[in-house]
Amino acid sequence: MATQSRPSSGQRTSFPSPYEQPAPEGAEGWQSLYPYNMLFQPERRAVDEAKFWFCDSQHWPTVLKPFETIGPELSTKCLGQFNTRHFLVPPANGVECRIHQGYVYHHPLTVERDEAAARVPEFRRRAGYYFAHWDALLDNWKRKVLTTIRELEALRFTELPDVQPYEEIERGVGLDATETLLGGYDQLLALCHRAWQYHFEFLNLGYAAYLDLFQACGQWFPGIPDQAVATMVQGVDMELFRPDDELKRLAKLAVELGLEHLLTVPGPGQDTLDAVALAPRGRDWLDAWEAARDPWFNFTSGNGFYADDRYWRDDPALPLGYIRDYVLRLRRGENVDRRVTELVAERDRITGEYAALLDPAQRTDLEAKLRLARKVYPYVENHNFYIEHWSMGVFWRKTRQLSALLHRAGFWPGESDMLYLTRDEARGALFDFASGWARGSAPVGPDHWPPEVERRRRIVRALATRRPEPALNRPPAAVTEPFSIMLWGITSEQVRSWLADCATTGDLRGLAASPGRADGPARIVHSPAELDLVRDGEILVAPVTAPSWAPVFGRIRATVTDIGGVMSHAAIVCREYSLPAVTGTGSASTRIRTGQRILVDGTAGTVTLLD
Amino acid sequence: MTHQHTVAFDSGADPSTARVGGKCAGLLTMTGCGIPVPPGFAVTTDAFDAMLDGGGLRAEIGSLSAGLDLSDTAGTERRTAEIRRLVTERPVPPPVAMAVTAAYQVLGDAGDVPVAVRSSAATEDLPTVSFAGQYDTYLWVRGADAVVDAVRRCWASLWTARAVTYRAANGVSEQGLSMAVGVQRMVDARTAGVALTVNPADGDPSKIVIDAGWGLGGPLVSGEMTPDNYVVDKVLLVPVRTTVSPKHHELVAAPDGSGLVRRAVEEARRTVPCLTPAEVTEVAGLAKNVERHYGCPQDIEWAIARTSTADGDSGPRVLLLQARPETFWSRRPRARAAVVPGAGVSSIADTMLGLGTLPT
């Protein structure tokens, strides 16, 4: 990445302490929304202030509601377990996680040198087994995940009966409907935990193999751009791109079957599907739609970490809107397919040119490392579809069903307001509900929760008025923790650049994530709900993007994100779509405003503000 | 045998038989394979021979240089000055002057297009003996008569005391001495510089290193200024490190077109990179092309004309002025990279443990 002359004076050397940042106005008492173990507690000040924390706005770009803390809690726990307890990854344990003023911060845990060295034999045995049996274990993984999804799907949160059925009396069952309800809730959380464990079962190893190649390339070709290594490894035919490919297929089929006029109506939705059903050959198209829907529409327009993510499956307006765009583009004679042949050719050219610069022994090493990286890489992307999209899609749907049940019982004013409770508080409310039903009197919740939910709603809104600091406290001299580097793009360079950005008012610098240059008006998108606002020719500027935003990538000229490395979703999708991208700018979504003209140089990693 | 006194760079002539000297042969080759080179022509060694043999000049020079005692510095200076005077006062044979005039007029409609006139000696830039910079170069020459005169002065520069001494010291015979001269349209450079297709710092062949300054490249080549420095990845052609230095002076065309002036760079432009990222990619792409053509690392000079616009997609913006083989790293082994060999779990463990000791 480019390092231009930086201001040497007046530059911060440290980020603010979480203990000294006043809450935004109206957010006082925000700590009461989150579990105690996720907060910077006053009694831990000396310990936590001595640590460097970076904001994970890659996964949690907006303020978390209390229930949504399940995401950072389970994912960091499960990331940690594979490093620390399953594989004994030599230099790295897990990450500590805190929520500060609604945003998620991580502190990666490194292992002392001696202990790290002592872990090596066991790491080789365990991780070695996984690498040696990768394909078979991965097949098994897929089966386990599909079972988990089926179990999640089977959960039902329905109204409690007035009385238990008589036949249960005769059978002497002796258990009531709350058994299923309470057990179902526990099961919901347990299955979510299981999904997150599977999420990391292969992921850390995948990143570790990639890191080995990455480091070798850095030694052979000092300063080699990150995107060069990413491009060499990248697959072009991955399940993660299937949902979008399915939309393109459906758009082409609509043209073929003469249904274009029905699918290009403004604001398509359920009516559109009804109209198609009545059209000649409409049935054929709907069959294809149904086939694509399961499983490929288990796809969120968000990233799977928020309860209000909109899933294609639940909201046909989303895929239909994208299909409409594709049909219109097909009608204009545009090619909507990903340029797979060109991508493969470019990947081979790049790989070939670097290999040609090495001597034969080095070339053999490059080929071996590349082979392993390419073998593990598809998992690094595809797991996303199975966990974040599919498993979490079902998880949030069930969560919303439960919330709606208690809403109908008067526990909270809005259908989804259970999200303003932590998952432990929700368990308590559910028991309150069950207990009231059982004894035949009103539960306490409907009196207790509505005002409290309103208070919390106000706090969340107040927290959302401020963007998070990219990091907290004093950074280390050098970032050496492998997962910070690979997964979050947190490098020493990046941290320095954040510090410099705070001191200057000029242009932004980030990672050169996808090559090319483009200028145009910016469109700031903080959440998937704002995606509809994106217009042709705009530049998407977001705290982070999700792969499922792919269909809007047909409209935009370039992408800029606050956080994310060259292996982040935004980077991968942009390379796939041949759009320039700069990731990890730290603050683009707050420093740029919608409509402002910007120049994105995805080759140099810079964003220039043109007005 | 026909005598051809000039050969245009875009004539498609075979550089190996065209008697145009090393520098011009390179420009002929590069023009031939479509690399953007400012138009120009070579005044061949035939023209030189016609000059020397036409009126007995060769014999006069021979008698003046015979028995020259090189240890007598003052005497050598005097005798070589005498030779140069002989050459520069002798009229250029009319067929040669007419050929140069005609070739020059092709370069610009008005007949007074500014050109650079440089020696292109056959012995210059041999891998073993570097004569680079021994002979004269005339910049911003305008008008046919001035060009003919500059060609003659280039020829005369074969006999500076320095050149004669250098040839003697390196065992290059005075017999059959010859020189071609290149005449090339001047680029009124907004930015110019050099590029090397190997990182001179460590011999890394995956990099192209560019030095660039405002204005013409002369002050940069002669080390009179600190250039901006761009280290570019050779495969992706993207900059991996950019160092911008304060650039206080630049050599540019005088506003009235009368010549070149060295002027102060205004404050606002001093610390601004003198290449845009897109231009960095273009310069690197040019260097990569030249290297690919010759099959060995290259050291090139390039320029971007002041008239080229930032977003002008029509025509190449970066022009190649000169190319020569890189000689330092091409002959030395590179330090081996400390890479954990093989792949798999052992390599991964070693790599991860090495992270704490690597500079990041």
Interface residues (C-beta under 8 A of the other chain):
Chain A: M1 A2 T3 Q4 S5 V89 P90 P91 A92 T110 R113 A116 A117 V120 F123 R124 A127 G128 F131 A208 A209 L211 D212 L213 Q215 A216 Q219 W220 F221 P222 G223 I224 P225 Q227 A228 I350 E353 Y354 L357 A361 Q362 D365 A368 K369 R371 L372 A478 V479 T480 E481 P482 I485 T491 S492 E493 A512 P515 R517 D601 T603 A604 T606
Chain B: N199 D202 D204 P205 S206 K207 V231 D233 K234 V235 L236 V238 P239 V240 R241 T242 T243 V244 T271 P273 P277 A278 T281 A337 A338 V339 V340 P341 G342 A343 G344 V345 S346 S347 I348 A349 T351 M352 L353 G354 L355 G356 L358 P359 T360
